[in-house]
């Protein structure tokens, strides 16, 4: 009985140590995620400013079997194309073979989503003039 108590105590202490390390790792990941989001936001803002200066309101879309305009999926593609125009995202496609490709696709999608939502508002405003 004492042996079971001793093993249970050691197991509990080990689990506490593991969960503490996991919490530390998750905190670091959250910090990295917020840095990535801020960097993404800055890059999108710069790209939107450049596009507005050039009066280029084209929306980014994925290449693949079906065209997807990130952030504006609910809208009709032919309407978006006639209003603002479309341009393909670089290195986008629907065949992903590695985890790294999937991660890159997620980052590219997040960028395109934010860019499209901002530039679409600018495009609509330019049509009203």
C-alpha positions in Angstrom: 0.0 0.0 0.0 2.8 2.4 0.9 4.4 1.5 -2.5 1.3 2.5 -4.4 1.1 5.8 -2.5 4.8 6.5 -3.2 4.3 5.8 -7.0 1.1 7.9 -7.1 3.0 10.8 -5.5 5.9 10.6 -7.9 3.5 10.3 -10.8 1.5 13.4 -9.6 4.7 15.4 -9.2 5.9 14.4 -12.7 2.6 15.5 -14.2 2.8 18.8 -12.5 6.3 19.4 -13.8 5.3 18.5 -17.3 2.2 20.7 -17.3 4.3 23.6 -16.0 6.7 23.2 -18.9 3.8 23.0 -21.3 2.3 26.2 -20.0 5.7 27.9 -20.5 5.9 26.7 -24.1 2.3 27.8 -24.8 3.1 31.3 -23.4 6.1 31.6 -25.8 4.0 30.4 -28.7 1.3 33.0 -27.9 4.0 35.7 -27.9 5.3 34.5 -31.2 1.8 34.5 -32.6 1.1 38.0 -31.6 4.4 39.2 -33.1 3.5 37.4 -36.3 0.1 39.0 -36.4 1.6 42.5 -35.9 4.2 41.9 -38.6 1.4 40.6 -40.9 -0.7 43.7 -40.1 2.2 46.0 -40.9 2.9 44.3 -44.2 -0.7 44.4 -45.2 -1.0 48.1 -44.4 2.1 48.9 -46.5 0.8 46.8 -49.4 -2.6 48.5 -49.2 -1.0 52.0 -49.2 1.1 51.1 -52.2 -1.9 49.7 -54.1 -4.0 52.8 -53.4 -1.2 55.0 -54.7 -1.1 53.0 -57.9 -4.9 52.8 -58.0 -4.6 49.0 -58.2 -7.5 47.6 -56.3 -7.1 44.0 -57.5 -8.1 41.4 -55.0 -5.8 38.4 -54.2 -7.2 34.9 -55.0 -5.9 31.4 -54.7 -4.9 29.3 -57.7 -6.4 25.9 -57.9 -9.4 24.0 -59.0 -11.7 26.6 -57.5 -10.9 30.3 -57.2 -11.2 31.5 -53.6 -10.9 35.2 -52.7 -9.8 35.0 -49.0 -12.0 37.2 -46.7 -14.7 37.7 -49.3 -15.8 34.1 -50.0 -19.4 35.0 -49.4 -19.4 37.4 -52.4 -19.9 36.5 -56.1 -16.5 36.1 -57.8 -17.7 37.6 -61.1 -18.9 40.7 -59.2 -15.6 41.1 -57.5 -13.8 40.6 -60.8 -15.8 43.3 -62.5 -15.6 45.7 -59.6 -12.0 45.5 -58.6 -10.2 42.8 -60.6 -8.4 39.8 -59.4 -4.7 38.7 -59.2 -3.4 35.3 -58.1 -1.6 34.8 -54.9 2.0 33.7 -55.4 2.7 30.0 -54.6 -0.9 29.2 -53.8 -2.6 26.0 -54.9 -4.7 23.2 -53.6 -2.1 20.5 -53.6 -0.1 20.6 -50.3 2.3 17.8 -49.6 4.2 18.8 -46.5 3.4 20.4 -43.1 5.6 23.3 -44.0 3.5 24.0 -47.2 0.3 23.9 -45.1 1.8 26.4 -42.7 2.9 28.7 -45.5 -0.6 28.4 -47.1 -2.2 29.5 -43.7 0.1 32.5 -43.5 -0.6 33.4 -47.1 -4.3 33.0 -46.6 -4.3 35.2 -43.5 -2.3 37.9 -45.4 -4.7 37.8 -48.4 -7.8 37.8 -46.2 -6.7 41.0 -44.4 -5.4 42.6 -47.6 -8.7 41.8 -49.5 -10.9 43.1 -46.8 -9.1 46.4 -46.6 -8.5 46.9 -50.4 -12.2 46.0 -51.2 -13.4 48.9 -49.1 -11.0 51.2 -50.9 -12.2 49.7 -54.2 -15.8 50.3 -53.4 -15.0 53.9 -52.3 -13.2 54.6 -55.6 -16.3 53.3 -57.5 -18.5 55.8 -55.7 -16.4 58.8 -56.9 
